[in-house]
């Protein structure tokens, strides 16, 4: 179980580093996907080794996959609209979108 948790911690750390340091919106979305996958690995690992008779960890993982797909769809739609208006997808341009 330690190996799964270590893998999830490494993936989450890489994702967090990517979210905090990237300026490109596509890179930020990819880093968020890494963080979601780390959470999925944790849910499945804890479910497998702690509560073996239920499928709650797998159900949470499937729910996170669905939410990640919706997030990617909405995020890419926003990226396309920003690119059309400002000819770039750097996250610094998003401050212009405030009221």
N, CA, C and O atoms as CSV, one atom per row, in Angstrom:
chain,resi,resn,atom,element,x,y,z
A,1,UNK,N,N,0.828,-1.192,0.000
A,1,UNK,CA,C,0.000,0.000,0.000
A,1,UNK,C,C,0.873,1.256,0.000
A,1,UNK,O,O,0.482,2.290,-0.543
A,2,UNK,N,N,2.043,1.161,0.606
A,2,UNK,CA,C,2.918,2.331,0.678
A,2,UNK,C,C,3.290,2.828,-0.711
A,2,UNK,O,O,3.385,4.035,-0.932
A,3,UNK,N,N,3.501,1.913,-1.644
A,3,UNK,CA,C,3.912,2.320,-2.987
A,3,UNK,C,C,2.811,3.121,-3.691
A,3,UNK,O,O,3.093,4.091,-4.395
A,4,UNK,N,N,1.571,2.711,-3.497
A,4,UNK,CA,C,0.458,3.440,-4.112
A,4,UNK,C,C,0.325,4.837,-3.521
A,4,UNK,O,O,0.091,5.807,-4.242
A,5,UNK,N,N,0.475,4.930,-2.214
A,5,UNK,CA,C,0.374,6.238,-1.565
A,5,UNK,C,C,1.549,7.138,-1.937
A,5,UNK,O,O,1.386,8.348,-2.091
A,6,UNK,N,N,2.725,6.547,-2.079
A,6,UNK,CA,C,3.886,7.340,-2.504
A,6,UNK,C,C,3.697,7.826,-3.937
A,6,UNK,O,O,4.002,8.978,-4.243
A,7,UNK,N,N,3.199,6.964,-4.812
A,7,UNK,CA,C,2.925,7.375,-6.191
A,7,UNK,C,C,1.900,8.496,-6.228
A,7,UNK,O,O,2.069,9.468,-6.964
A,8,UNK,N,N,0.832,8.367,-5.436
A,8,UNK,CA,C,-0.199,9.412,-5.397
A,8,UNK,C,C,0.370,10.718,-4.860
A,8,UNK,O,O,0.038,11.789,-5.367
A,9,UNK,N,N,1.223,10.644,-3.842
A,9,UNK,CA,C,1.817,11.871,-3.284
A,9,UNK,C,C,2.735,12.546,-4.301
A,9,UNK,O,O,2.746,13.772,-4.414
A,10,UNK,N,N,3.499,11.750,-5.038
A,10,UNK,CA,C,4.387,12.319,-6.055
A,10,UNK,C,C,3.573,12.966,-7.171
A,10,UNK,O,O,3.883,14.076,-7.604
A,11,UNK,N,N,2.524,12.270,-7.639
A,11,UNK,CA,C,1.675,12.837,-8.689
A,11,UNK,C,C,0.996,14.121,-8.231
A,11,UNK,O,O,0.924,15.096,-8.979
A,12,UNK,N,N,0.500,14.116,-6.998
A,12,UNK,CA,C,-0.168,15.311,-6.482
A,12,UNK,C,C,0.818,16.467,-6.347
A,12,UNK,O,O,0.476,17.613,-6.640
A,13,UNK,N,N,2.037,16.172,-5.907
A,13,UNK,CA,C,3.045,17.228,-5.769
A,13,UNK,C,C,3.429,17.817,-7.123
A,13,UNK,O,O,3.581,19.031,-7.256
A,14,UNK,N,N,3.586,16.956,-8.125
A,14,UNK,CA,C,3.893,17.445,-9.468
A,14,UNK,C,C,2.746,18.302,-9.996
A,14,UNK,O,O,2.973,19.346,-10.606
A,15,UNK,N,N,1.508,17.853,-9.756
A,15,UNK,CA,C,0.350,18.626,-10.190
A,15,UNK,C,C,0.249,19.964,-9.489
A,15,UNK,O,O,-0.051,20.974,-10.126
A,16,UNK,N,N,0.492,19.989,-8.194
A,16,UNK,CA,C,0.439,21.242,-7.442
A,16,UNK,C,C,1.527,22.200,-7.909
A,16,UNK,O,O,1.282,23.398,-8.054
A,17,UNK,N,N,2.722,21.679,-8.142
A,17,UNK,CA,C,3.809,22.513,-8.662
A,17,UNK,C,C,3.431,23.090,-10.018
A,17,UNK,O,O,3.704,24.258,-10.294
A,18,UNK,N,N,2.803,22.276,-10.870
A,18,UNK,CA,C,2.392,22.751,-12.191
A,18,UNK,C,C,1.325,23.821,-12.125
A,18,UNK,O,O,1.362,24.785,-12.888
A,19,UNK,N,N,0.374,23.660,-11.219
A,19,UNK,CA,C,-0.691,24.663,-11.082
A,19,UNK,C,C,-0.117,25.990,-10.584
A,19,UNK,O,O,-0.530,27.055,-11.041
A,20,UNK,N,N,0.815,25.929,-9.665
A,20,UNK,CA,C,1.338,27.153,-9.073
A,20,UNK,C,C,2.358,27.865,-9.958
A,20,UNK,O,O,2.529,29.077,-9.830
A,21,UNK,N,N,3.036,27.153,-10.846
A,21,UNK,CA,C,4.109,27.775,-11.611
A,21,UNK,C,C,3.779,28.027,-13.077
A,21,UNK,O,O,4.468,28.818,-13.722
A,22,UNK,N,N,2.771,27.398,-13.617
A,22,UNK,CA,C,2.474,27.558,-15.043
A,22,UNK,C,C,1.742,28.859,-15.304
A,22,UNK,O,O,0.960,29.332,-14.478
A,23,UNK,N,N,2.012,29.428,-16.469
A,23,UNK,CA,C,1.258,30.587,-16.925
A,23,UNK,C,C,0.308,30.207,-18.045
A,23,UNK,O,O,-0.665,30.914,-18.307
A,24,UNK,N,N,0.584,29.105,-18.700
A,24,UNK,CA,C,-0.240,28.633,-19.797
A,24,UNK,C,C,-1.461,27.900,-19.236
A,24,UNK,O,O,-1.319,27.050,-18.356
A,25,UNK,N,N,-2.633,28.215,-19.727
A,25,UNK,CA,C,-3.857,27.637,-19.193
A,25,UNK,C,C,-3.959,26.142,-19.474
A,25,UNK,O,O,-4.477,25.393,-18.646
A,26,UNK,N,N,-3.476,25.703,-20.618
A,26,UNK,CA,C,-3.510,24.272,-20.936
A,26,UNK,C,C,-2.638,23.500,-19.945
A,26,UNK,O,O,-3.017,22.421,-19.490
A,27,UNK,N,N,-1.485,24.048,-19.616
A,27,UNK,CA,C,-0.614,23.412,-18.626
A,27,UNK,C,C,-1.256,23.345,-17.255
A,27,UNK,O,O,-1.083,22.361,-16.535
A,28,UNK,N,N,-1.999,24.385,-16.885
A,28,UNK,CA,C,-2.697,24.384,-15.601
A,28,UNK,C,C,-3.771,23.305,-15.589
A,28,UNK,O,O,-3.926,22.598,-14.593
A,29,UNK,N,N,-4.516,23.169,-16.685
A,29,UNK,CA,C,-5.547,22.128,-16.755
A,29,UNK,C,C,-4.932,20.732,-16.706
A,29,UNK,O,O,-5.495,19.833,-16.081
A,30,UNK,N,N,-3.791,20.541,-17.351
A,30,UNK,CA,C,-3.128,19.237,-17.298
A,30,UNK,C,C,-2.636,18.930,-15.884
A,30,UNK,O,O,-2.696,17.782,-15.444
A,31,UNK,N,N,-2.154,19.937,-15.176
A,31,UNK,CA,C,-1.713,19.733,-13.801
A,31,UNK,C,C,-2.887,19.396,-12.888
A,31,UNK,O,O,-2.751,18.589,-11.968
A,32,UNK,N,N,-4.022,20.005,-13.139
A,32,UNK,CA,C,-5.225,19.656,-12.367
A,32,UNK,C,C,-5.627,18.208,-12.605
A,32,UNK,O,O,-6.059,17.524,-11.677
A,33,UNK,N,N,-5.491,17.739,-13.831
A,33,UNK,CA,C,-5.802,16.342,-14.132
A,33,UNK,C,C,-4.861,15.405,-13.375
A,33,UNK,O,O,-5.285,14.348,-12.906
A,34,UNK,N,N,-3.592,15.784,-13.252
A,34,UNK,CA,C,-2.671,14.976,-12.456
A,34,UNK,C,C,-3.110,14.904,-10.997
A,34,UNK,O,O,-3.023,13.851,-10.366
A,35,UNK,N,N,-3.578,16.020,-10.472
A,35,UNK,CA,C,-4.036,16.028,-9.085
A,35,UNK,C,C,-5.288,15.169,-8.919
A,35,UNK,O,O,-5.428,14.471,-7.915
A,36,UNK,N,N,-6.196,15.213,-9.891
A,36,UNK,CA,C,-7.382,14.354,-9.838
A,36,UNK,C,C,-6.995,12.879,-9.877
A,36,UNK,O,O,-7.568,12.067,-9.151
A,37,UNK,N,N,-6.030,12.532,-10.718
A,37,UNK,CA,C,-5.598,11.137,-10.807
A,37,UNK,C,C,-4.917,10.673,-9.520
A,37,UNK,O,O,-5.047,9.510,-9.139
A,38,UNK,N,N,-4.199,11.559,-8.852
A,38,UNK,CA,C,-3.597,11.217,-7.562
A,38,UNK,C,C,-4.686,10.929,-6.529
A,38,UNK,O,O,-4.564,9.996,-5.736
A,39,UNK,N,N,-5.737,11.726,-6.542
A,39,UNK,CA,C,-6.853,11.476,-5.625
A,39,UNK,C,C,-7.525,10.144,-5.947
A,39,UNK,O,O,-7.919,9.417,-5.034
A,40,UNK,N,N,-7.661,9.818,-7.215
A,40,UNK,CA,C,-8.245,8.528,-7.603
A,40,UNK,C,C,-7.411,7.367,-7.088
A,40,UNK,O,O,-7.958,6.391,-6.574
A,41,UNK,N,N,-6.099,7.462,-7.219
A,41,UNK,CA,C,-5.226,6.389,-6.733
A,41,UNK,C,C,-5.373,6.231,-5.226
A,41,UNK,O,O,-5.399,5.109,-4.719
A,42,UNK,N,N,-5.470,7.345,-4.506
A,42,UNK,CA,C,-5.664,7.272,-3.055
A,42,UNK,C,C,-6.986,6.617,-2.694
A,42,UNK,O,O,-7.027,5.757,-1.814
A,43,UNK,N,N,-8.061,7.006,-3.353
A,43,UNK,CA,C,-9.362,6.411,-3.052
A,43,UNK,C,C,-9.360,4.907,-3.276
A,43,UNK,O,O,-9.842,4.151,-2.433
A,44,UNK,N,N,-8.828,4.476,-4.393
A,44,UNK,CA,C,-8.834,3.047,-4.707
A,44,UNK,C,C,-7.902,2.287,-3.765
A,44,UNK,O,O,-8.245,1.192,-3.319
A,45,UNK,N,N,-6.734,2.842,-3.453
A,45,UNK,CA,C,-5.798,2.159,-2.560
A,45,UNK,C,C,-6.376,2.022,-1.154
A,45,UNK,O,O,-6.297,0.950,-0.556
A,46,UNK,N,N,-6.953,3.092,-0.626
A,46,UNK,CA,C,-7.538,3.000,0.715
A,46,UNK,C,C,-8.725,2.053,0.737
A,46,UNK,O,O,-8.912,1.317,1.706
A,47,UNK,N,N,-9.519,2.062,-0.304
A,47,UNK,CA,C,-10.650,1.151,-0.351
A,47,UNK,C,C,-10.189,-0.302,-0.428
A,47,UNK,O,O,-10.794,-1.180,0.187
A,48,UNK,N,N,-9.140,-0.550,-1.164
A,48,UNK,CA,C,-8.654,-1.927,-1.345
A,48,UNK,C,C,-8.069,-2.484,-0.059
A,48,UNK,O,O,-8.257,-3.662,0.241
A,49,UNK,N,N,-7.361,-1.656,0.708
A,49,UNK,CA,C,-6.640,-2.172,1.862
A,49,UNK,C,C,-7.317,-1.912,3.199
A,49,UNK,O,O,-6.933,-2.529,4.193
A,50,UNK,N,N,-8.287,-1.044,3.266
A,50,UNK,CA,C,-8.934,-0.773,4.544
A,50,UNK,C,C,-10.338,-1.371,4.586
A,50,UNK,O,O,-10.651,-2.129,5.503
A,51,UNK,N,N,-11.180,-1.048,3.620
A,51,UNK,CA,C,-12.550,-1.563,3.580
A,51,UNK,C,C,-12.673,-2.405,2.314
A,51,UNK,O,O,-12.999,-1.881,1.249
A,52,UNK,N,N,-12.418,-3.676,2.422
A,52,UNK,CA,C,-12.340,-4.517,1.230
A,52,UNK,C,C,-13.691,-4.967,0.700
A,52,UNK,O,O,-13.795,-5.326,-0.472
A,53,UNK,N,N,-14.722,-4.958,1.526
A,53,UNK,CA,C,-16.007,-5.480,1.068
A,53,UNK,C,C,-16.878,-4.466,0.325
A,53,UNK,O,O,-17.858,-4.863,-0.306
A,54,UNK,N,N,-16.562,-3.201,0.378
A,54,UNK,CA,C,-17.374,-2.209,-0.324
A,54,UNK,C,C,-16.644,-1.716,-1.571
A,54,UNK,O,O,-15.452,-1.963,-1.753
A,55,UNK,N,N,-17.380,-1.023,-2.413
A,55,UNK,CA,C,-16.824,-0.482,-3.648
A,55,UNK,C,C,-16.855,1.046,-3.625
A,55,UNK,O,O,-16.904,1.677,-4.681
A,56,UNK,N,N,-16.827,1.638,-2.448
A,56,UNK,CA,C,-16.957,3.086,-2.328
A,56,UNK,C,C,-15.783,3.822,-2.970
A,56,UNK,O,O,-15.982,4.858,-3.604
A,57,UNK,N,N,-14.579,3.312,-2.818
A,57,UNK,CA,C,-13.413,3.972,-3.408
A,57,UNK,C,C,-13.483,4.010,-4.917
A,57,UNK,O,O,-13.157,5.021,-5.539
A,58,UNK,N,N,-13.913,2.900,-5.510
A,58,UNK,CA,C,-14.041,2.857,-6.962
A,58,UNK,C,C,-15.143,3.789,-7.441
A,58,UNK,O,O,-15.005,4.427,-8.485
A,59,UNK,N,N,-16.238,3.874,-6.688
A,59,UNK,CA,C,-17.323,4.783,-7.067
A,59,UNK,C,C,-16.880,6.241,-6.987
A,59,UNK,O,O,-17.218,7.040,-7.861
A,60,UNK,N,N,-16.127,6.593,-5.947
A,60,UNK,CA,C,-15.593,7.947,-5.853
A,60,UNK,C,C,-14.645,8.234,-7.012
A,60,UNK,O,O,-14.649,9.335,-7.563
A,61,UNK,N,N,-13.827,7.236,-7.384
A,61,UNK,CA,C,-12.901,7.421,-8.499
A,61,UNK,C,C,-13.656,7.656,-9.805
A,61,UNK,O,O,-13.266,8.514,-10.597
A,62,UNK,N,N,-14.716,6.916,-10.033
A,62,UNK,CA,C,-15.521,7.114,-11.248
A,62,UNK,C,C,-16.173,8.492,-11.227
A,62,UNK,O,O,-16.237,9.165,-12.256
A,63,UNK,N,N,-16.654,8.914,-10.068
A,63,UNK,CA,C,-17.249,10.248,-9.948
A,63,UNK,C,C,-16.218,11.329,-10.254
A,63,UNK,O,O,-16.537,12.310,-10.927
A,64,UNK,N,N,-14.988,11.165,-9.769
A,64,UNK,CA,C,-13.942,12.149,-10.036
A,64,UNK,C,C,-13.592,12.172,-11.516
A,64,UNK,O,O,-13.324,13.238,-12.069
A,65,UNK,N,N,-13.590,11.012,-12.165
A,65,UNK,CA,C,-13.314,10.964,-13.603
A,65,UNK,C,C,-14.372,11.733,-14.377
A,65,UNK,O,O,-14.050,12.449,-15.325
A,66,UNK,N,N,-15.645,11.590,-13.978
A,66,UNK,CA,C,-16.728,12.318,-14.644
A,66,UNK,C,C,-16.583,13.824,-14.418
A,66,UNK,O,O,-16.751,14.612,-15.349
A,67,UNK,N,N,-16.275,14.215,-13.198
A,67,UNK,CA,C,-16.090,15.640,-12.901
A,67,UNK,C,C,-14.885,16.196,-13.661
A,67,UNK,O,O,-14.928,17.329,-14.140
A,68,UNK,N,N,-13.811,15.409,-13.776
A,68,UNK,CA,C,-12.630,15.862,-14.507
A,68,UNK,C,C,-12.937,16.031,-15.993
A,68,UNK,O,O,-12.426,16.951,-16.632
A,69,UNK,N,N,-13.762,15.156,-16.541
A,69,UNK,CA,C,-14.135,15.301,-17.953
A,69,UNK,C,C,-14.958,16.566,-18.166
A,69,UNK,O,O,-14.756,17.286,-19.144
A,70,UNK,N,N,-15.884,16.835,-17.253
A,70,UNK,CA,C,-16.676,18.062,-17.359
A,70,UNK,C,C,-15.797,19.295,-17.182
A,70,UNK,O,O,-15.978,20.294,-17.879
A,71,UNK,N,N,-14.857,19.228,-16.261
A,71,UNK,CA,C,-13.943,20.350,-16.039
A,71,UNK,C,C,-13.078,20.598,-17.262
A,71,UNK,O,O,-12.838,21.749,-17.628
A,72,UNK,N,N,-12.611,19.545,-17.892
A,72,UNK,CA,C,-11.791,19.704,-19.095
A,72,UNK,C,C,-12.599,20.310,-20.237
A,72,UNK,O,O,-12.089,21.139,-20.991
A,73,UNK,N,N,-13.841,19.903,-20.363
A,73,UNK,CA,C,-14.701,20.446,-21.421
A,73,UNK,C,C,-14.943,21.943,-21.221
A,73,UNK,O,O,-14.773,22.735,-22.148
A,74,UNK,N,N,-15.334,22.317,-20.026
A,74,UNK,CA,C,-15.604,23.729,-19.744
A,74,UNK,C,C,-14.312,24.542,-19.807
A,74,UNK,O,O,-14.304,25.655,-20.333
A,75,UNK,N,N,-13.227,23.991,-19.276
A,75,UNK,CA,C,-11.954,24.695,-19.303
A,75,UNK,C,C,-11.451,24.936,-20.717
A,75,UNK,O,O,-10.962,26.024,-21.020
A,76,UNK,N,N,-11.561,23.940,-21.583
A,76,UNK,CA,C,-11.119,24.126,-22.964
A,76,UNK,C,C,-12.020,25.094,-23.721
A,76,UNK,O,O,-11.546,25.831,-24.585
A,77,UNK,N,N,-13.316,25.100,-23.406
A,77,UNK,CA,C,-14.204,26.087,-24.028
A,77,UNK,C,C,-13.805,27.503,-23.620
A,77,UNK,O,O,-13.808,28.410,-24.452
A,78,UNK,N,N,-13.465,27.697,-22.356
A,78,UNK,CA,C,-13.018,29.012,-21.897
A,78,UNK,C,C,-11.701,29.387,-22.561
A,78,UNK,O,O,-11.506,30.537,-22.953
A,79,UNK,N,N,-10.793,28.418,-22.688
A,79,UNK,CA,C,-9.504,28.681,-23.338
A,79,UNK,C,C,-9.714,29.110,-24.784
A,79,UNK,O,O,-9.056,30.040,-25.252
A,80,UNK,N,N,-10.613,28.453,-25.493
A,80,UNK,CA,C,-10.881,28.832,-26.884
A,80,UNK,C,C,-11.455,30.238,-26.986
A,80,UNK,O,O,-11.072,30.994,-27.878
A,81,UNK,N,N,-12.366,30.600,-26.089
A,81,UNK,CA,C,-12.923,31.949,-26.107
A,81,UNK,C,C,-11.870,33.001,-25.773
A,81,UNK,O,O,-11.845,34.067,-26.389
A,82,UNK,N,N,-11.014,32.718,-24.817
A,82,UNK,CA,C,-9.955,33.666,-24.463
A,82,UNK,C,C,-8.977,33.803,-25.622
A,82,UNK,O,O,-8.518,34.907,-25.915
A,83,UNK,N,N,-8.655,32.702,-26.278
A,83,UNK,CA,C,-7.730,32.772,-27.402
A,83,UNK,C,C,-8.316,33.590,-28.557
A,83,UNK,O,O,-7.597,34.337,-29.221
A,84,UNK,N,N,-9.599,33.447,-28.787
A,84,UNK,CA,C,-10.229,34.233,-29.852
A,84,UNK,C,C,-10.179,35.722,-29.561
A,84,UNK,O,O,-9.951,36.524,-30.467
A,85,UNK,N,N,-10.388,36.100,-28.314
A,85,UNK,CA,C,-10.455,37.519,-27.965
A,85,UNK,C,C,-9.083,38.162,-27.782
A,85,UNK,O,O,-8.890,39.305,-28.196
A,86,UNK,N,N,-8.126,37.461,-27.175
A,86,UNK,CA,C,-6.850,38.073,-26.838
A,86,UNK,C,C,-5.664,37.455,-27.557
A,86,UNK,O,O,-4.532,37.863,-27.298
A,87,UNK,N,N,-5.861,36.505,-28.434
A,87,UNK,CA,C,-4.794,35.868,-29.220
A,87,UNK,C,C,-3.673,35.295,-28.351
A,87,UNK,O,O,-2.502,35.333,-28.729
A,88,UNK,N,N,-4.036,34.780,-27.217
A,88,UNK,CA,C,-3.076,34.136,-26.328
A,88,UNK,C,C,-3.812,33.445,-25.202
A,88,UNK,O,O,-4.961,33.778,-24.914
A,89,UNK,N,N,-3.157,32.478,-24.557
A,89,UNK,CA,C,-3.835,31.745,-23.482
A,89,UNK,C,C,-3.069,31.815,-22.176
A,89,UNK,O,O,-3.196,30.925,-21.336
A,90,UNK,N,N,-2.271,32.867,-21.992
A,90,UNK,CA,C,-1.595,33.043,-20.717
A,90,UNK,C,C,-2.615,33.407,-19.650
A,90,UNK,O,O,-3.560,34.154,-19.906
A,91,UNK,N,N,-2.414,32.875,-18.461
A,91,UNK,CA,C,-3.380,33.110,-17.383
A,91,UNK,C,C,-3.308,34.537,-16.847
A,91,UNK,O,O,-4.181,34.935,-16.075
A,92,UNK,N,N,-2.304,35.317,-17.229
A,92,UNK,CA,C,-2.236,36.723,-16.806
A,92,UNK,C,C,-3.343,37.550,-17.438
A,92,UNK,O,O,-3.733,38.577,-16.883
A,93,UNK,N,N,-3.849,37.132,-18.571
A,93,UNK,CA,C,-4.894,37.884,-19.261
A,93,UNK,C,C,-6.257,37.759,-18.592
A,93,UNK,O,O,-7.170,38.518,-18.916
A,94,UNK,N,N,-6.408,36.832,-17.681
A,94,UNK,CA,C,-7.725,36.615,-17.086
A,94,UNK,C,C,-8.137,37.722,-16.132
A,94,UNK,O,O,-9.321,37.841,-15.815
A,95,UNK,N,N,-7.209,38.528,-15.672
A,95,UNK,CA,C,-7.581,39.630,-14.789
A,95,UNK,C,C,-8.383,40.681,-15.527
A,95,UNK,O,O,-9.084,41.473,-14.897
A,96,UNK,N,N,-8.297,40.707,-16.851
A,96,UNK,CA,C,-9.061,41.648,-17.666
A,96,UNK,C,C,-10.532,41.278,-17.647
A,96,UNK,O,O,-11.382,42.141,-17.866
A,97,UNK,N,N,-10.855,40.016,-17.392
A,97,UNK,CA,C,-12.229,39.539,-17.454
A,97,UNK,C,C,-13.042,39.893,-16.212
A,97,UNK,O,O,-14.236,39.598,-16.168
A,98,UNK,N,N,-12.435,40.515,-15.206
A,98,UNK,CA,C,-13.160,40.888,-13.994
A,98,UNK,C,C,-14.121,42.018,-14.287
A,98,UNK,O,O,-13.920,42.774,-15.238
A,99,UNK,N,N,-15.162,42.144,-13.483
A,99,UNK,CA,C,-16.158,43.218,-13.665
A,99,UNK,C,C,-15.528,44.467,-13.275
A,99,UNK,O,O,-16.158,45.522,-13.336
